Amino acid sequence: MTVIYSNESISVKRLTNLGPLANNAYIISPLEHNLPVTIIDAPEGSEAVVEELKGRNVERIIITHSHADHWNGFGELRKYTDAPVFASAKETNLNEQYNIQKLHHNDIIEIGNTTAEIIHTPGHTPGSICINIGSILFTGDTLFPGGPGRTRSNDLLKEEISSITNKLYQLPDSTLILPGHGSDTTLAISKEEYAIFASKSHDPNLHGDVSWLES
């Protein structure tokens, strides 16, 4: 567990290398005493998330997208809390038994004395979302250090790049990117890397695992 970010209102803990695909999960804790926390993603290995909660109440669980590696620990979280679970209204392949509450682009969620904005970023999946809280951005599998999330076709890659450049890159350069796997970066660095990618020609069928610097 690492405290990856804190300000006067919240602290954010990141749990890393959860499950076989080395997922991240995040706990957003209001600093006011005993206010409930928000959990981002529920990968396999979420027993570690439960342990880190140390008895605190949970206000909500937000899932960034429907891929199983971000859901497979949900049962462990449900043993601990009956807090509502949220995902994009545009997401597909969700397990309806979880009674998922629907999120929409530009929805605002209150977390203690601060607010989080939902940003719909399709491409990796139809309902992929990012969550912006001031100077931090939870990107799920939409954007990583070095490139976008894996896509299944060139059209989806283009859609994902549009999500990134037209929505995420409009946020301040200093914004900290907190992805669903791996380490963090900033939008300033990501934009510099993307500029190199955009300056080159590419195979019209380019998709899959794309690198801003190497593809």
Summary of the structure (lengths in Angstrom):
residues: 215
radius of gyration: 16.6
end to end distance: 33.0
largest distance: 53.7
contacts: 729
relative contact order: 0.13
helix: 22%
strand: 33%
